[in-house]
Amino acid sequence: MKNIKSLVAFALLLITSISANANDYALLSSYPLLNDMKMAKKQQVLLSTMQSTIADHKNNNKNKLAQLKNQFTEVIQGLSEGDQNLNLHGTKLVILKNKIKTIELLWNQEKNILDSAVNNRLYEEEAYSTIKKLSQNLNTLNNLYSKSYARYKQNSIMKSLVKSYMNNNTTTEPRYAFSTVR
């Protein structure tokens, strides 16, 4: 009988958690890596701006490209270690940290190709290839941030449900998990 009660309580909790309508905005605004996630998405736009800057041969875009490169470097370092000026927290999640380090390593190895492409059209294809590699890695990073948020959301829903259950159950008997010990 005790097992049946436990199974029924667990099934109800599971059904409730699946059908619960959590307020995404409230959860998203309390997500600690929110700004990091937004900045990682903006890096994609920055890469496409670099590509169009390289493609524009009519204007001398060395200064603009240098500014974009500095901005990209600051954000990538901030995503890894945190940066108060950019309001980036950095992350201790290993999977995110590893992907950010991969992007940072690729960026440090290949960013000089972008300067060469502005100066000489022969390096343009290499620069586009570098931007494409960085973009693919950033897509993966953005997917990892999305998965991290999904886990955060799921944990928040579960905590809310358990807290609600514990607050509504006003028995004075000791409680363990979902069954009452007598």
VEXDREN-2710 file (C-alpha; in Angstrom, 1 decimal):
% VEXDREN-2710
k/r/px/py/pz
1/MET/0.0/0.0/0.0
2/LYS/2.8/2.4/0.9
3/ASN/4.5/1.7/-2.5
4/ILE/1.3/2.4/-4.3
5/LYS/0.9/5.7/-2.5
6/SER/4.5/6.6/-3.4
7/LEU/4.0/5.7/-7.1
8/VAL/0.8/7.7/-7.3
9/ALA/2.4/10.7/-5.7
10/PHE/5.4/10.4/-8.0
11/ALA/3.1/10.0/-11.1
12/LEU/1.0/13.1/-10.0
13/LEU/4.2/15.1/-9.6
14/LEU/5.5/14.0/-12.9
15/ILE/2.2/14.8/-14.7
16/THR/2.0/18.2/-12.9
17/SER/5.6/19.1/-13.9
18/ILE/5.0/18.2/-17.5
19/SER/1.8/20.2/-17.7
20/ALA/3.0/23.1/-15.5
21/ASN/3.1/26.4/-17.3
22/ALA/6.1/28.1/-15.8
23/ASN/6.5/31.7/-16.5
24/ASP/9.4/31.7/-18.9
25/TYR/10.0/35.4/-18.6
26/ALA/10.4/35.2/-14.8
27/LEU/12.7/32.2/-15.1
28/LEU/14.7/33.7/-17.9
29/SER/15.2/37.0/-16.0
30/SER/16.6/35.1/-13.0
31/TYR/18.9/32.9/-15.1
32/PRO/22.4/33.8/-14.1
33/LEU/23.9/33.4/-17.6
34/LEU/21.2/35.5/-19.3
35/ASN/23.5/38.3/-20.5
36/ASP/26.3/35.8/-21.4
37/MET/23.7/34.0/-23.6
38/LYS/22.7/37.2/-25.3
39/MET/26.2/38.3/-25.9
40/ALA/27.1/34.9/-27.4
41/LYS/24.3/35.3/-29.9
42/LYS/25.4/38.9/-30.7
43/GLN/28.8/37.5/-31.6
44/GLN/27.2/35.9/-34.7
45/VAL/26.2/39.4/-35.9
46/LEU/29.7/40.6/-35.2
47/LEU/31.2/37.9/-37.4
48/SER/28.8/38.7/-40.3
49/THR/29.8/42.4/-39.9
50/MET/33.4/41.4/-40.1
51/GLN/32.7/39.5/-43.3
52/SER/30.9/42.4/-44.9
53/THR/33.8/44.7/-43.8
54/ILE/36.3/42.4/-45.5
55/ALA/34.1/42.2/-48.6
56/ASP/33.9/46.0/-49.0
57/HIS/37.0/46.8/-51.0
58/LYS/35.9/50.3/-51.9
59/ASN/36.6/51.7/-48.4
60/ASN/39.7/51.2/-46.3
61/ASN/38.2/49.3/-43.4
62/LYS/41.3/48.5/-41.4
63/ASN/40.2/50.6/-38.4
64/LYS/36.7/49.3/-38.4
65/LEU/37.9/45.7/-38.6
66/ALA/40.4/46.3/-35.8
67/GLN/37.6/47.7/-33.6
68/LEU/35.3/44.7/-34.4
69/LYS/38.2/42.3/-33.6
70/ASN/38.8/44.0/-30.3
71/GLN/35.1/43.8/-29.4
72/PHE/35.0/40.1/-30.4
73/THR/38.1/39.4/-28.3
74/GLU/36.7/41.2/-25.2
75/VAL/33.4/39.4/-25.3
76/ILE/34.9/35.9/-25.8
77/GLN/37.3/36.5/-22.8
78/GLY/34.3/37.8/-20.8
79/LEU/32.3/34.7/-21.6
80/SER/35.1/32.6/-20.3
81/GLU/36.3/34.6/-17.3
82/GLY/33.6/37.2/-16.7
83/ASP/33.8/40.9/-17.3
84/GLN/32.1/43.5/-15.0
85/ASN/32.2/46.2/-17.7
86/LEU/30.2/44.0/-20.1
87/ASN/28.1/42.5/-17.3
88/LEU/29.3/39.0/-18.2
89/HIS/29.4/36.4/-15.4
90/GLY/31.6/33.9/-17.1
91/THR/30.8/30.2/-16.5
92/LYS/32.0/27.4/-14.4
93/LEU/30.0/24.8/-16.5
94/VAL/32.7/22.6/-18.0
95/ILE/30.9/22.0/-21.3
96/LEU/30.4/25.7/-21.9
97/LYS/33.9/26.6/-20.7
98/ASN/35.5/24.1/-23.1
99/LYS/33.5/25.4/-26.1
100/ILE/34.4/29.0/-25.2
101/LYS/38.1/28.0/-24.9
102/THR/37.9/26.3/-28.3
103/ILE/36.5/29.4/-29.9
104/GLU/39.1/31.6/-28.1
105/LEU/41.9/29.3/-29.3
106/LEU/40.6/29.3/-32.9
107/TRP/40.2/33.1/-32.8
108/ASN/43.7/33.7/-31.5
109/GLN/45.2/31.5/-34.2
110/GLU/43.3/32.9/-37.1
111/LYS/42.3/36.5/-36.4
112/ASN/45.4/37.8/-38.3
113/ILE/44.1/36.3/-41.5
114/LEU/41.3/38.9/-41.3
115/ASP/43.8/41.7/-41.4
116/SER/45.5/40.1/-44.4
117/ALA/42.2/39.8/-46.2
118/VAL/41.5/43.5/-45.9
119/ASN/45.0/44.3/-47.3
120/ASN/45.0/41.6/-50.0
121/ARG/42.2/39.9/-51.8
122/LEU/44.2/36.6/-52.0
123/TYR/43.5/36.0/-48.4
124/GLU/39.7/36.7/-48.6
125/GLU/38.7/33.0/-49.0
126/GLU/40.8/32.0/-46.0
127/ALA/39.2/34.8/-44.0
128/TYR/35.7/33.7/-45.0
129/SER/36.7/30.1/-44.0
130/THR/37.8/31.3/-40.6
131/ILE/34.6/33.2/-40.1
132/LYS/32.6/30.2/-41.0
133/LYS/34.5/28.0/-38.5
134/LEU/34.0/30.5/-35.8
135/SER/30.3/30.8/-36.7
136/GLN/29.8/27.1/-36.5
137/ASN/31.5/27.0/-33.1
138/LEU/29.4/29.9/-31.9
139/ASN/26.2/28.1/-33.1
140/THR/27.3/25.1/-31.0
141/LEU/27.9/27.4/-28.0
142/ASN/24.5/29.0/-28.4
143/ASN/22.9/25.6/-28.4
144/LEU/24.8/24.7/-25.2
145/TYR/23.5/27.9/-23.6
146/SER/20.0/27.0/-24.7
147/LYS/20.3/23.5/-23.2
148/SER/21.7/25.1/-20.0
149/TYR/18.7/27.3/-19.8
150/ALA/16.3/24.4/-20.4
151/ARG/17.9/22.5/-17.5
152/TYR/17.7/25.6/-15.3
153/LYS/14.0/26.0/-16.2
154/GLN/13.3/22.3/-15.5
155/ASN/15.0/22.5/-12.1
156/SER/13.1/25.6/-11.2
157/ILE/9.8/24.0/-12.1
158/MET/10.7/20.9/-10.0
159/LYS/11.8/23.0/-7.0
160/SER/8.6/25.1/-7.2
161/LEU/6.5/21.9/-7.3
162/VAL/8.3/20.3/-4.4
163/LYS/8.1/23.5/-2.4
164/SER/4.4/23.8/-3.1
165/TYR/3.8/20.2/-2.0
166/MET/5.8/20.6/1.1
167/ASN/4.1/23.9/2.1
168/ASN/0.6/22.5/1.4
169/ASN/1.1/19.3/3.4
170/THR/0.5/20.5/7.0
171/THR/0.8/17.2/8.8
172/THR/3.0/17.2/11.9
173/GLU/4.2/13.6/11.2
174/PRO/7.7/13.2/9.9
175/ARG/7.9/13.2/6.1
176/TYR/10.4/11.4/3.9
177/ALA/10.2/12.0/0.2
178/PHE/6.6/11.5/-0.9
179/SER/5.4/9.1/1.8
180/THR/4.4/9.6/5.4
181/VAL/6.2/7.4/8.0
182/ARG/4.1/6.3/10.9
END
